[in-house]
Amino acid sequence: MNSPTPFPENFNSLHGHEETNREKSVEAVSNDEVLSLHFDTLERSMNLLEYFARGWETEDPDDIALQLLGVRLFNGAGAAIKLLLAGYHQAAASQVREVLETSFLVDLLASDKPLIAAWRGASDQELKKRFSPLKVRLALDKRYGHTTMQRAAHYSLLSSLASHPTPKGFRLLRPGPNQPAFIGPFFNGESLKAIGSELAKVVVPAASSFRRHFQERARGLADYEVVLHHLEGVGRWMEKFLHRPYDPAPVRELALLIAELKKQAPAETVNRD
């Protein structure tokens, strides 16, 4: 039997470039007020997804189905962040599109428990008929009374720029508008801002939809503390970037509930490490 071939050194070199780009990206995020707010709220959203997807025990098959979608959201967001910080801008944007598709489905299912059962029990043909990406977007537009097709436009933009090979997508392969395409990862502050913003605008509302389902079934202090940690960041984020007035009342009410629960069970805490 032949000896194993050594791991190609070029991959180590490529990883070195990725790590250098990551250091530059982290520094850029840390020094930018807008980006740092996006990433802070992304962390809060992923923390909530991780908690209710992994730490919230249930035997209800509908809850479990939604938890698995939460796992998909978390993993997709994590992959997008890793690709973006490393300098793979188009690949990161493509991952954002995948997360967007899952986020629409979570939004549709999270507040309609019977629909979860219909989705998880559907055949392949039924999934295409009732729960294709197009059908999910149309159902959400109808539910919320939206007529401008913004979901379709958002999905189409990310598809044409990243997920599908199109001439328009070449712009994400270039460090600048009039520069040649760069083979491999590269640092680009403008792309970091644009795609980081897009990722936050997808993940934060998705986590809010996911939270809705589990917050209604909250069981105690740990659940409420995770929800509060999310709400504290999301309210200000939505006010700044989605122009939705911040209402502090839900945060205050939840904080009061947590304070009361702590009096009853002072030893119960939540670990977010």
C-alpha positions as CSV (number, residue, x, y, z in Angstrom):
1,M,0.0,0.0,0.0
2,N,1.4,3.4,-1.0
3,S,2.1,6.0,1.7
4,P,-0.5,8.8,2.0
5,T,0.3,11.9,-0.1
6,P,1.3,14.9,2.1
7,F,-1.3,17.5,2.5
8,P,-0.8,20.1,-0.3
9,E,1.2,23.1,0.9
10,N,-0.8,25.4,-1.4
11,F,-3.9,24.8,0.8
12,N,-1.8,25.9,3.8
13,S,-0.8,29.0,1.9
14,L,-4.4,29.7,1.0
15,H,-5.4,29.3,4.6
16,G,-2.8,31.8,5.5
17,H,-4.3,34.4,3.2
18,E,-7.7,33.7,4.6
19,E,-6.5,34.3,8.2
20,T,-4.7,37.5,7.2
21,N,-8.0,38.8,5.6
22,R,-9.9,37.7,8.7
23,E,-7.7,39.8,10.9
24,K,-8.2,42.8,8.7
25,S,-11.9,42.2,8.6
26,V,-12.3,41.9,12.4
27,E,-10.3,45.1,12.8
28,A,-12.6,46.8,10.2
29,V,-15.7,45.6,12.0
30,S,-14.4,46.7,15.4
31,N,-13.6,50.2,14.1
32,D,-16.9,50.8,12.3
33,E,-20.0,51.8,14.3
34,V,-22.5,50.4,11.8
35,L,-20.7,47.1,11.2
36,S,-20.1,46.5,14.8
37,L,-23.8,47.0,15.5
38,H,-24.7,44.5,12.8
39,F,-22.3,41.9,14.1
40,D,-23.4,42.5,17.7
41,T,-27.0,41.8,16.7
42,L,-26.0,38.9,14.6
43,E,-24.3,37.4,17.7
44,R,-27.4,37.9,19.8
45,S,-29.6,36.3,17.1
46,M,-27.3,33.3,16.7
47,N,-27.2,32.9,20.4
48,L,-31.0,32.7,20.5
49,L,-31.1,30.2,17.6
50,E,-28.5,28.0,19.3
51,Y,-30.3,28.1,22.6
52,F,-33.7,27.1,21.4
53,A,-32.5,24.7,18.8
54,R,-30.1,22.8,21.1
55,G,-30.8,23.6,24.7
56,W,-34.6,23.6,24.7
57,E,-35.7,20.0,25.2
58,T,-38.9,18.8,23.5
59,E,-40.5,15.7,22.1
60,D,-43.1,17.5,20.0
61,P,-42.3,16.7,16.3
62,D,-43.4,20.2,15.2
63,D,-41.1,21.9,17.7
64,I,-38.3,19.6,16.6
65,A,-38.9,20.4,12.9
66,L,-38.6,24.1,13.7
67,Q,-35.5,23.5,15.8
68,L,-33.8,21.8,12.8
69,L,-34.6,24.8,10.7
70,G,-33.0,26.9,13.5
71,V,-29.9,24.7,13.2
72,R,-29.9,25.4,9.4
73,L,-30.2,29.1,10.0
74,F,-27.4,29.1,12.6
75,N,-25.0,27.0,10.4
76,G,-25.8,29.1,7.4
77,A,-25.1,32.4,9.2
78,G,-21.9,31.0,10.6
79,A,-20.7,29.8,7.2
80,A,-21.5,33.2,5.7
81,I,-19.6,35.0,8.4
82,K,-16.6,32.8,8.0
83,L,-16.5,33.2,4.2
84,L,-17.0,37.0,4.5
85,L,-14.3,37.6,7.0
86,A,-11.9,35.4,5.0
87,G,-12.5,37.4,1.9
88,Y,-14.8,35.2,-0.2
89,H,-17.3,37.9,-0.9
90,Q,-19.4,36.2,-3.6
91,A,-19.5,32.9,-1.8
92,A,-20.6,34.7,1.4
93,A,-23.4,36.5,-0.5
94,S,-24.5,33.2,-2.0
95,Q,-24.7,31.8,1.6
96,V,-26.8,34.8,2.6
97,R,-29.3,33.9,-0.2
98,E,-29.6,30.4,1.2
99,V,-30.2,31.7,4.7
100,L,-32.8,34.1,3.2
101,E,-34.7,31.2,1.7
102,T,-34.8,29.4,5.1
103,S,-35.7,32.5,6.9
104,F,-38.9,32.9,4.8
105,L,-39.9,29.4,5.6
106,V,-39.3,29.9,9.3
107,D,-41.4,33.1,9.2
108,L,-44.2,31.2,7.5
109,L,-44.2,28.3,9.9
110,A,-43.3,29.8,13.2
111,S,-46.6,31.4,14.0
112,D,-48.8,28.6,12.4
113,K,-48.2,25.3,14.2
114,P,-50.6,23.3,12.0
115,L,-48.7,24.4,9.0
116,I,-45.5,23.0,10.5
117,A,-47.1,19.5,10.6
118,A,-48.3,20.0,7.0
119,W,-44.7,20.9,5.9
120,R,-42.8,18.2,7.7
121,G,-45.3,15.5,6.5
122,A,-45.5,16.7,2.9
123,S,-44.3,14.5,0.0
124,D,-41.8,15.9,-2.5
125,Q,-44.6,16.8,-4.8
126,E,-46.5,18.5,-2.1
127,L,-43.4,20.4,-1.0
128,K,-43.1,21.8,-4.5
129,K,-46.8,22.6,-4.7
130,R,-47.2,24.3,-1.3
131,F,-43.8,25.2,0.0
132,S,-41.5,26.0,-2.9
133,P,-39.5,29.3,-2.4
134,L,-42.0,31.1,-4.7
135,K,-45.0,29.7,-2.9
136,V,-43.6,30.6,0.5
137,R,-42.8,34.2,-0.6
138,L,-46.3,34.6,-2.0
139,A,-47.9,33.2,1.1
140,L,-45.9,35.7,3.3
141,D,-46.9,38.6,1.0
142,K,-50.5,37.6,1.4
143,R,-50.3,37.2,5.1
144,Y,-48.7,40.6,5.7
145,G,-50.6,42.4,3.0
146,H,-47.5,43.3,1.1
147,T,-47.9,44.2,-2.6
148,T,-44.5,45.4,-3.7
149,M,-42.8,42.0,-4.0
150,Q,-39.8,43.1,-2.0
151,R,-39.1,39.5,-0.9
152,A,-38.9,38.4,-4.5
153,A,-36.7,41.3,-5.4
154,H,-34.3,40.6,-2.4
155,Y,-34.1,36.9,-3.4
156,S,-33.6,37.7,-7.1
157,L,-30.8,40.2,-6.3
158,L,-28.8,37.8,-4.2
159,S,-29.3,35.1,-6.8
160,S,-28.1,37.2,-9.6
161,L,-25.1,38.6,-7.7
162,A,-23.9,35.4,-6.0
163,S,-25.9,32.1,-6.3
164,H,-26.2,32.0,-10.1
165,P,-23.2,32.6,-12.5
166,T,-24.1,35.9,-14.2
167,P,-22.1,38.8,-15.6
168,K,-23.6,41.1,-12.9
169,G,-22.0,38.8,-10.3
170,F,-18.5,39.5,-11.5
171,R,-18.5,42.7,-9.4
172,L,-18.1,40.7,-6.2
173,L,-14.9,39.1,-7.7
174,R,-13.2,42.5,-8.1
175,P,-11.6,44.6,-5.4
176,G,-12.8,47.8,-7.1
177,P,-15.2,48.8,-10.0
178,N,-12.5,49.1,-12.6
179,Q,-10.1,46.5,-11.3
180,P,-9.5,42.9,-12.7
181,A,-11.1,40.0,-10.9
182,F,-9.1,38.6,-8.0
183,I,-8.5,34.8,-7.8
184,G,-8.9,33.6,-4.3
185,P,-9.8,35.5,-1.1
186,F,-9.1,39.2,-0.7
187,F,-10.0,42.0,1.8
188,N,-12.4,44.6,0.6
189,G,-14.0,47.0,3.1
190,E,-16.9,48.0,0.9
191,S,-17.9,44.4,0.3
192,L,-17.5,43.6,3.9
193,K,-20.0,46.4,4.8
194,A,-22.5,45.5,2.1
195,I,-22.6,41.8,2.7
196,G,-22.4,42.1,6.5
197,S,-25.4,44.4,6.3
198,E,-27.3,42.0,4.1
199,L,-26.6,39.1,6.4
200,A,-27.8,41.0,9.4
201,K,-31.0,42.0,7.6
202,V,-31.7,38.4,6.9
203,V,-30.7,36.7,10.1
204,V,-32.1,39.1,12.7
205,P,-35.7,39.0,11.4
206,A,-35.3,35.2,11.0
207,A,-34.3,34.8,14.6
208,S,-37.2,37.0,15.6
209,S,-39.6,34.7,13.8
210,F,-38.0,31.7,15.4
211,R,-38.2,33.4,18.8
212,R,-41.9,33.9,18.4
213,H,-42.6,30.2,18.3
214,F,-40.5,29.3,21.4
215,Q,-41.2,32.4,23.4
216,E,-44.9,31.4,23.6
217,R,-43.7,28.1,25.1
218,A,-41.1,29.6,27.5
219,R,-40.6,27.5,30.6
220,G,-38.6,29.6,33.0
221,L,-35.8,32.0,33.8
222,A,-33.2,30.7,31.3
223,D,-35.6,30.9,28.4
224,Y,-36.6,34.4,29.3
225,E,-33.0,35.6,29.8
226,V,-32.1,34.4,26.3
227,V,-35.1,36.2,24.8
228,L,-34.3,39.4,26.7
229,H,-30.7,39.3,25.5
230,H,-32.0,39.2,21.9
231,L,-34.7,41.8,22.4
232,E,-32.3,44.3,23.9
233,G,-30.2,44.4,20.8
234,V,-32.8,43.8,18.1
235,G,-35.1,46.7,19.1
236,R,-32.4,49.4,18.6
237,W,-31.1,47.6,15.5
238,M,-34.5,47.6,13.8
239,E,-35.0,51.3,14.7
240,K,-31.7,52.2,13.1
241,F,-31.7,50.0,10.0
242,L,-35.4,49.1,9.3
243,H,-36.8,52.5,10.6
244,R,-39.2,50.8,13.0
245,P,-39.7,52.9,16.2
246,Y,-38.1,51.3,19.2
247,D,-40.7,50.3,21.8
248,P,-38.9,49.6,25.1
249,A,-42.1,48.3,26.8
250,P,-41.6,44.6,25.9
251,V,-38.0,44.7,27.2
252,R,-39.1,46.4,30.5
253,E,-41.9,43.9,31.0
254,L,-39.6,40.9,30.4
255,A,-36.9,42.4,32.6
256,L,-39.4,42.7,35.4
257,L,-40.6,39.1,34.9
258,I,-37.0,37.9,35.1
259,A,-36.3,39.9,38.3
260,E,-39.3,38.2,39.9
261,L,-38.3,34.8,38.7
262,K,-34.8,35.4,40.1
263,K,-36.3,36.1,43.5
264,Q,-38.0,32.7,43.4
265,A,-35.0,30.8,42.0
266,P,-31.8,32.9,42.5
267,A,-29.5,30.0,41.6
268,E,-30.9,29.5,38.1
269,T,-28.8,31.3,35.4
270,V,-28.1,31.0,31.7
271,N,-24.6,30.3,30.3
272,R,-23.9,31.9,26.9
273,D,-20.3,30.9,26.6
